[in-house]
Amino acid sequence: MKIKKELKKSEKALAKLLSSDDMKTLCFPVAGKEVMLVFLDGLTDKQAIGRQIMLPVKTLEEVSLESLEGCILEPELKRLSTYEEIRQEVLLGHTVVLAEGLDGAVSAAAKKFEVRSVAEPPTATVLQGPREGFVESIQTNIGMMRRRLKTEDLKFEQFNVGKYSSTAVCVCYIDGVVGKGLKEKIVKKIKEIDIDAVLDSSYVARFLAEHNTSLFKQFGSTEKPDIFAAKILEGRVGVLVDGSPIAITAPYVILEDFQSAEDYYVSRYRASLGRIIRLISIIISLLAPSMFVAAQLFHLQIIPLAFLLTIVNSIKGIPLSPSFEMFFTLLIFEVLNEASVRMPKYVGMVVSIVGGLVLGETAVTAGIISAPALMIIALSGICLYTTPELERQFSVVRVIFLMVAGAFGMYALLLAISAFFIYLCAFENYGTPLLAPYAPMVPKDLKDGFIRKNQGDEVLRPVTFKSPNKVRMRLRKEKKGNGQ
């Protein structure tokens, strides 16, 4: 509906569209006409409204849309022609100026709301390297990216998603580097999202996933601008969501969760050692409980004699079978994990101490569980958290392996492991294999694999992400002097 010239009619129309107590209107006379400001309390900077809107407007000798645009001291101005446009601008935190006798309005971006200060993200602490992380303000996050990549090829495409939230979702990529057709696919999926509200980037990730029933995630996630910049420089697309400090990137390969934020700021030997340790830890976490149960139930001959005697002595009087004992121990561990996460910070520390020392020691002393089972589960849990991004998926896989081993033995476990790897090898998202660059083998991309090469050797961008711009580093050749 178009804006009426009568200010009273406009006020009534806006009262219907924005019937909320936090909507404020302010009327004052200017050059013999009534001028009205419309804004939401809590989203606007009242000092800026008075200093940069009201004071300049009061000095006008003639009120028109052109004179209002010329006197308001705000860089973001927009002319509006309908009440629906006014409603949208006010909900974004802007201040709208209407006047008697004008069939239009002017929107000024005098918004201000509380934003968490930039700090080191709790999920990616480093000893060396940048310590700042994304915050909940998408404008701040975009600014951090602009500060790192000072190029006109860095592009942002913004959309409002959510029927009630109208959340800003921003697609970030580097023009000429992003893989062909990748950005268009993601933009299309974002435009097709029809949901009441988008409250976090995980909402968007679910809609962008190509395999909705898959256990494994299909998007990378990070809270650090330097990691986000490095990923889009490889030819990926990033997505920033207003209200969420976690940015997502696509395509995703599982190798990136074995890479640490600090790997690129320390020597390649230390980085390679860290990645190998994380890989070994995941293998131990997935297979230690299930192989221990399978060996106890079906294959005692594969256990060394000295260790077998220790196990036999420790399980005397245990009322549970090896498989149920392991499940019970794993259940205790998961309960303690959930309690430590959900409980308040200071109480959570007490829960960890009581659960780890008192409950575990008491359970072993009382003869409910054996010491080897408790040790295996504790080792498995610690190893799993060396790659916290994979904890949720692999904890489910660990339970499945444990069920198979307890029911059918080692041969069935080997078949389950084979099926698991076949599934991972066949899994793709946005045309990129999940296990790249190892399955399929991409020799050129192995320079940043589990064994990291020198940074000077990474001249080309990863082939995995199909970037049309292959070269990311040009080595300068030293000029030879005369006579050489």
C-alpha positions in Angstrom: 0.0 0.0 0.0 1.4 3.4 -1.1 2.2 6.1 1.5 -0.6 8.6 2.0 0.1 12.4 2.1 -2.0 12.7 5.3 0.3 12.0 8.3 -2.6 10.8 10.5 -3.5 8.1 8.0 0.2 7.1 7.8 0.4 6.9 11.6 -2.8 4.6 11.7 -1.5 2.4 8.9 1.9 1.9 10.7 0.2 1.2 14.0 -1.5 -1.8 12.3 1.7 -3.0 10.7 3.9 -2.4 13.7 1.5 -2.9 16.6 4.1 -3.3 19.3 5.0 -1.3 22.4 8.6 -0.9 21.4 7.6 1.0 18.2 8.1 4.7 18.9 6.9 7.7 16.9 8.1 11.3 17.4 6.4 14.3 15.8 7.6 17.8 15.6 6.9 20.9 13.4 9.2 21.9 10.6 8.5 24.9 8.2 4.8 24.8 9.1 4.5 21.0 8.4 4.3 18.1 10.8 7.3 15.7 10.6 7.2 12.2 12.1 10.0 9.8 13.0 9.3 6.1 13.3 11.8 3.7 15.0 12.1 0.7 17.3 13.3 1.3 20.8 16.4 -0.8 21.5 17.6 -1.1 17.9 18.3 2.6 17.3 20.9 5.1 18.5 18.8 7.9 20.0 21.7 10.2 20.2 22.3 9.8 16.5 18.6 10.3 15.8 18.7 13.7 17.7 22.0 14.8 16.4 22.0 13.6 12.8 18.3 13.6 11.9 16.2 15.9 14.1 18.6 18.9 14.3 19.3 19.1 10.6 15.6 18.5 9.7 14.5 21.4 12.0 16.7 23.8 10.1 14.8 23.2 6.8 12.9 26.1 5.2 11.0 23.7 2.9 10.1 20.1 3.5 10.4 17.7 0.6 11.9 14.3 0.0 14.9 15.9 -1.7 15.5 18.3 1.1 15.2 15.6 3.7 17.8 13.4 1.9 20.0 16.4 1.5 20.1 17.4 5.2 20.1 14.1 7.1 23.6 13.3 8.2 23.6 9.6 7.7 25.5 7.7 4.9 22.8 5.1 4.4 19.7 6.8 3.0 16.8 5.1 1.2 13.6 6.6 -0.3 10.5 4.6 0.4 7.1 4.6 -1.3 5.0 1.9 0.5 4.1 1.1 4.1 5.5 -2.4 3.7 8.9 -0.9 2.9 8.7 1.3 6.0 7.8 -1.8 8.1 10.9 -3.6 6.7 13.2 -0.7 7.3 12.0 -0.1 10.9 12.4 -3.9 11.7 16.0 -3.6 10.5 16.7 -0.9 13.1 16.5 2.1 10.7 14.7 5.3 11.4 12.0 6.4 8.9 11.2 10.1 8.4 7.6 11.0 7.1 6.1 14.5 6.6 2.7 16.0 6.1 1.9 16.4 2.4 4.6 13.9 1.2 3.6 10.6 -0.5 7.0 9.1 0.3 9.5 8.6 3.2 13.2 8.6 3.8 15.0 5.8 5.8 18.2 6.6 7.7 20.4 3.8 9.2 20.7 5.2 12.7 20.8 1.8 14.3 22.7 0.6 17.3 22.5 -2.5 19.4 24.7 -4.4 21.8 27.4 -6.5 20.1 29.9 -8.8 21.8 33.5 -7.6 21.4 35.9 -9.4 19.2 37.8 -12.0 21.2 39.6 -15.3 20.9 37.0 -18.0 20.1 36.7 -20.7 22.8 36.6 -23.5 20.2 39.9 -22.6 18.4 42.5 -21.4 20.8 46.1 -21.1 19.5 49.5 -20.4 21.0 50.7 -18.8 17.7 48.7 -17.0 15.1 45.7 -14.5 15.1 43.5 -14.7 18.2 40.4 -12.8 17.0 37.2 -14.6 16.2 33.9 -14.0 14.5 31.1 -12.4 16.6 27.3 -12.4 16.3 27.2 -9.2 14.1 27.4 -10.0 10.4 28.7 -6.4 9.6 31.6 -6.9 12.0 32.4 -10.3 10.5 32.3 -8.8 6.9 34.7 -6.0 8.1 37.2 -8.6 9.5 37.2 -10.3 6.1 37.7 -7.1 4.2 40.6 -6.3 6.4 42.3 -9.5 5.6 41.5 -9.7 1.8 41.9 -6.2 0.4 40.8 -7.0 -3.1 37.8 -6.0 -5.2 37.5 -9.7 -6.2 36.2 -10.5 -2.6 32.4 -10.6 -3.1 29.5 -10.7 -0.7 25.9 -11.5 -1.7 23.4 -10.9 1.0 19.9 -12.3 1.4 17.2 -12.1 4.1 16.0 -15.5 5.2 13.2 -16.4 7.6 9.5 -15.5 7.6 9.7 -13.9 11.0 13.4 -13.4 11.6 14.4 -12.0 8.2 18.0 -13.0 9.1 20.8 -11.6 7.0 22.6 -14.5 5.3 25.8 -13.6 3.3 27.5 -15.7 0.7 31.2 -14.9 0.5 33.6 -15.9 -2.3 36.5 -14.7 -4.4 35.5 -14.0 -8.0 37.7 -15.9 -10.4 38.9 -18.3 -7.7 35.6 -20.0 -6.7 34.8 -23.3 -8.4 32.6 -23.0 -11.4 28.9 -23.3 -10.6 29.5 -23.7 -6.9 28.4 -20.2 -5.8 25.3 -20.4 -8.0 24.2 -23.8 -6.4 24.6 -22.4 -2.9 22.8 -19.1 -3.7 19.9 -21.1 -5.3 19.5 -23.3 -2.2 19.5 -20.2 0.1 16.8 -18.5 -2.0 14.7 -21.6 -1.7 14.8 -21.7 2.2 11.3 -21.2 3.5 11.3 -21.3 7.3 9.9 -19.2 10.2 13.3 -18.1 11.5 17.0 -18.7 11.0 18.7 -18.4 14.4 22.1 -19.9 13.7 24.3 -20.9 10.8 23.5 -24.6 11.5 19.9 -23.8 10.3 21.3 -22.8 6.9 23.7 -25.7 6.8 20.9 -28.2 7.0 19.1 -26.7 4.0 22.4 -26.5 2.0 23.2 -30.2 2.6 22.9 -32.5 -0.4 22.4 -35.6 1.7 19.9 -34.9 4.4 19.9 -38.4 5.9 23.7 -38.6 6.2 25.3 -39.0 9.6 28.4 -36.9 8.5 28.4 -33.2 8.2 28.8 -31.7 4.7 30.0 -28.3 5.6 33.2 -27.0 7.3 32.8 -24.7 10.2 35.1 -22.1 11.8 35.0 -19.2 14.2 38.4 -17.8 13.0 38.5 -15.2 10.1 42.0 -16.4 9.1 40.8 -20.0 8.6 37.7 -18.7 6.7 39.9 -16.6 4.4 42.3 -19.5 3.7 39.4 -21.7 2.8 37.8 -19.3 0.3 41.2 -18.7 -1.2 41.3 -22.4 -2.1 38.1 -21.9 -4.2 35.4 -22.6 -1.7 32.3 -20.6 -0.8 31.7 -19.3 2.7 28.4 -18.4 4.4 28.1 -15.9 7.2 24.8 -15.7 9.2 23.8 -12.7 11.3 23.5 -13.7 14.9 26.0 -16.6 14.7 29.8 -16.5 15.3 30.3 -19.7 13.3 30.9 -19.4 9.6 30.3 -22.4 7.3 32.3 -23.3 4.1 31.7 -25.7 1.2 32.8 -28.0 -0.2 33.9 -30.0 2.8 36.5 -32.7 3.1 37.1 -34.7 6.3 40.9 -33.9 6.2 40.2 -30.3 7.3 39.0 -31.4 10.7 42.4 -33.0 11.3 44.0 -29.7 10.5 44.5 -27.3 13.4 44.4 -23.5 13.2 48.0 -23.5 14.5 49.4 -25.8 11.8 50.1 -23.0 9.4 52.0 -20.9 12.0 54.4 -23.5 13.3 57.0 -25.7 11.5 55.8 -28.3 9.1 57.3 -31.1 11.2 55.3 -30.1 14.3 52.1 -29.7 12.1 52.6 -33.1 10.5 53.2 -34.8 13.9 50.0 -33.2 15.3 47.9 -34.4 12.3 49.3 -37.9 12.6 48.5 -38.0 16.3 45.0 -36.9 15.6 44.5 -39.6 13.0 45.9 -42.3 15.3 43.7 -41.0 18.1 40.6 -41.3 16.0 41.4 -44.9 15.0 42.0 -45.8 18.7 38.8 -44.1 19.7 36.7 -45.9 17.2 38.2 -49.4 17.4 39.6 -49.9 20.9 36.2 -50.6 22.7 34.8 -52.9 20.0 38.1 -54.8 19.4 38.5 -55.3 23.2 35.0 -56.7 23.5 35.3 -58.9 20.4 38.6 -60.3 21.7 37.1 -61.1 25.1 34.1 -62.8 23.7 35.3 -64.6 20.6 39.1 -64.4 20.1 40.9 -64.8 23.4 43.9 -66.2 21.5 44.8 -62.8 20.0 45.3 -61.2 23.5 48.9 -61.5 24.8 49.1 -64.0 27.7 50.3 -61.5 30.3 47.5 -59.1 29.5 45.0 -61.9 29.3 45.9 -62.9 32.9 45.4 -59.3 34.0 42.0 -59.2 32.4 40.9 -62.6 33.9 41.9 -61.4 37.4 40.1 -58.1 37.0 36.8 -59.5 35.7 36.4 -62.0 38.6 33.0 -61.3 40.2 31.9 -58.9 37.5 28.1 -59.6 37.0 28.0 -58.1 33.5 29.1 -59.7 30.2 32.0 -58.0 28.4 29.7 -56.3 25.9 27.2 -55.1 28.5 30.0 -54.0 30.7 31.5 -51.9 27.9 28.1 -50.4 27.1 27.5 -49.6 30.7 30.9 -47.9 31.0 30.4 -46.0 27.8 26.9 -44.9 29.1 28.5 -43.5 32.3 31.1 -41.6 30.2 28.4 -40.1 28.0 26.3 -39.1 31.0 29.2 -37.4 32.6 30.1 -35.7 29.3 26.5 -34.3 29.0 26.4 -33.2 32.6 29.7 -31.4 32.4 28.5 -29.5 29.3 25.0 -28.7 30.5 25.8 -27.8 34.1 26.9 -24.3 35.1 30.6 -23.7 34.7 31.6 -23.9 38.3 29.3 -26.9 39.1 30.5 -28.7 36.0 34.0 -28.9 37.4 32.7 -30.5 40.5 30.7 -33.0 38.4 33.8 -34.0 36.5 35.8 -34.6 39.7 33.0 -36.5 41.4 32.2 -38.6 38.2 35.8 -39.3 37.2 37.3 -40.1 40.6 34.6 -41.0 43.0 32.1 -42.8 40.6 34.7 -44.5 38.5 36.8 -45.7 41.4 33.7 -46.8 43.4 32.4 -48.7 40.4 35.6 -50.7 40.0 35.9 -51.3 43.8 32.3 -52.5 44.0 32.9 -55.0 41.2 30.3 -53.5 38.8 32.9 -52.8 36.0 36.5 -53.9 35.6 39.5 -51.6 35.5 40.5 -52.5 31.9 37.0 -51.6 30.6 37.2 -48.3 32.4 40.6 -47.6 31.0 39.6 -48.5 27.4 36.6 -46.2 27.5 38.6 -43.3 29.1 41.3 -43.7 26.5 38.6 -43.8 23.7 36.9 -40.7 25.0 40.1 -38.7 25.3 41.3 -39.7 21.9 37.9 -38.8 20.3 38.3 -35.2 21.6 41.6 -34.6 19.7 39.3 -33.8 16.8 36.3 -32.2 18.5 34.6 -31.3 15.2 34.2 -35.1 14.5 33.1 -36.1 18.0 29.4 -36.1 17.4 29.6 -38.3 14.3 32.3 -40.7 15.4 30.7 -41.3 18.8 27.7 -42.8 17.0 30.0 -44.9 14.8 31.8 -46.1 17.9 28.6 -47.4 19.4 27.7 -49.2 16.1 31.1 -50.9 16.0 30.7 -51.9 19.6 27.2 -53.4 18.9 28.5 -55.4 15.9 31.6 -56.7 17.8 29.6 -57.7 20.8 27.0 -59.6 18.8 29.1 -61.2 16.0 32.8 -60.9 16.8 35.9 -59.7 15.0 35.0 -60.9 11.5 31.8 -59.0 11.5 33.6 -56.0 12.9 36.1 -56.1 10.0 33.1 -56.2 7.6 31.5 -53.2 9.4 34.8 -51.3 9.1 35.1 -52.1 5.4 31.5 -51.0 4.8 32.2 -47.8 6.7 35.2 -46.9 4.6 33.4 -47.8 1.3 30.6 -45.4 2.4 33.1 -42.7 3.1 34.9 -43.2 -0.2 31.7 -43.0 -2.2 30.4 -39.9 -0.3 30.5 -36.6 -2.1 29.2 -33.1 -1.4 29.0 -30.5 -4.2 31.0 -32.8 -6.4 33.9 -33.1 -4.0 34.8 -36.5 -2.4 34.7 -36.5 1.4 38.1 -38.4 1.7 39.9 -36.3 -0.9 42.8 -36.1 -1.6 43.3 -39.7 -0.5 40.2 -41.3 -2.0 40.4 -40.7 -4.9 44.2 -40.1 -4.7 45.1 -36.6 -5.8 48.9 -36.4 -5.6 49.1 -32.7 -6.1 46.9 -32.0 -3.0 49.0 -34.3 -0.7 51.3 -31.4 0.1 48.8 -30.2 2.7 47.7 -33.7 3.8 48.6 -35.5 7.0 52.3 -35.0 6.1 52.6 -31.2 5.4 55.2 -29.9 3.0 56.9 -26.5 3.0 54.6 -23.6 2.2 56.8 -22.7 -0.7 55.8 -26.0 -2.3 52.1 -25.2 -2.3 52.3 -23.2 -5.5 49.0 -24.4 -7.0 45.5 -24.3 -5.4 44.0 -27.7 -4.4 42.8 -29.6 -7.5 40.0 -31.0 -5.3 38.0 -27.8 -5.3 38.2 -27.2 -9.1 39.2 -23.6 -9.0 39.6 -22.0 -12.4 42.5 -20.0 -11.1 45.1 -22.7 -10.5 48.1 -20.6 -9.4 48.1 -19.1 -5.9 51.9 -18.4 -5.5 54.5 -17.2 -8.0 58.1 -17.8 -7.0 60.5 -15.0 -7.8 63.6 -16.1 -9.5 66.8 -14.3 -8.5 68.4 -12.4 -11.3 71.9 -13.5 -12.1 74.6 -10.9 -12.0 76.9 -9.9 -14.8 79.5 -12.6 -15.7 77.6 -15.4 -14.0 
